[in-house]
């Protein structure tokens, strides 16, 4: 549903805008998205990698799984690009 809303928003902005779903923690997903953009547009002139998140709790109350999720998004996601 969220992807549908984002696609509709991109369509409403005209042909110069394209929505592509991306899981920033996935190297394969990054490669697929970059390939898709290059195939459709020929090149990438600019890319804004602004994904980020935080835990909803303090560090003492954050479990390892949540801490890893934050690291995957905030650091690994940036690393792939």
C-alpha positions as CSV (number, residue, x, y, z in Angstrom):
1,X,0.0,0.0,0.0
2,X,2.8,2.4,0.9
3,X,4.5,1.6,-2.4
4,X,1.3,2.3,-4.3
5,X,1.0,5.8,-2.7
6,X,4.7,6.6,-3.5
7,X,4.2,5.5,-7.1
8,X,1.1,7.7,-7.4
9,X,3.0,10.6,-6.0
10,X,5.9,10.1,-8.4
11,X,3.5,9.9,-11.3
12,X,1.8,13.1,-10.2
13,X,5.2,14.9,-10.4
14,X,5.7,14.1,-14.1
15,X,8.0,12.0,-16.3
16,X,11.2,13.2,-14.7
17,X,10.3,11.5,-11.4
18,X,10.5,7.7,-10.9
19,X,9.7,5.7,-7.8
20,X,11.7,2.6,-7.2
21,X,11.3,0.6,-3.9
22,X,14.6,0.1,-2.1
23,X,15.6,-1.8,1.0
24,X,18.8,0.1,1.9
25,X,20.1,-2.9,3.9
26,X,20.2,-5.2,0.9
27,X,23.2,-5.0,-1.5
28,X,21.3,-7.0,-4.1
29,X,18.4,-4.5,-3.9
30,X,20.8,-1.6,-4.3
31,X,22.3,-3.2,-7.4
32,X,18.9,-4.0,-8.9
33,X,17.7,-0.4,-8.3
34,X,20.8,1.1,-9.8
35,X,20.5,-1.2,-12.8
36,X,16.9,-0.3,-13.3
37,X,17.6,3.4,-13.2
38,X,20.5,3.1,-15.6
39,X,18.4,1.0,-18.0
40,X,15.5,3.6,-17.9
41,X,17.5,6.8,-17.7
42,X,20.9,5.9,-19.1
43,X,22.8,7.2,-16.1
44,X,22.5,8.5,-12.6
45,X,23.3,12.2,-12.2
46,X,22.5,12.5,-8.5
47,X,21.5,10.2,-5.7
48,X,20.3,11.2,-2.2
49,X,20.8,8.4,0.3
50,X,18.9,9.8,3.2
51,X,17.6,6.7,4.9
52,X,17.9,6.6,8.6
53,X,16.2,5.4,11.7
54,X,16.6,5.2,15.5
55,X,15.5,3.0,18.2
56,X,12.4,4.0,20.1
57,X,14.1,3.2,23.4
58,X,17.3,4.2,25.3
59,X,20.4,2.1,24.7
60,X,20.0,0.2,28.0
61,X,16.5,-0.9,26.9
62,X,17.4,-1.7,23.3
63,X,17.8,-5.4,22.5
64,X,20.5,-6.7,20.1
65,X,18.0,-7.3,17.2
66,X,16.8,-3.7,17.3
67,X,20.4,-2.4,17.6
68,X,21.4,-4.4,14.5
69,X,18.4,-3.1,12.6
70,X,19.4,0.5,13.3
71,X,23.0,-0.3,12.3
72,X,21.9,-2.0,9.1
73,X,19.8,1.0,8.0
74,X,22.0,3.8,9.2
75,X,25.5,2.5,8.4
76,X,25.4,-0.5,6.1
77,X,22.8,1.1,3.9
78,X,25.1,4.1,3.4
79,X,28.1,1.8,2.8
80,X,26.5,0.0,-0.2
81,X,26.3,3.3,-2.1
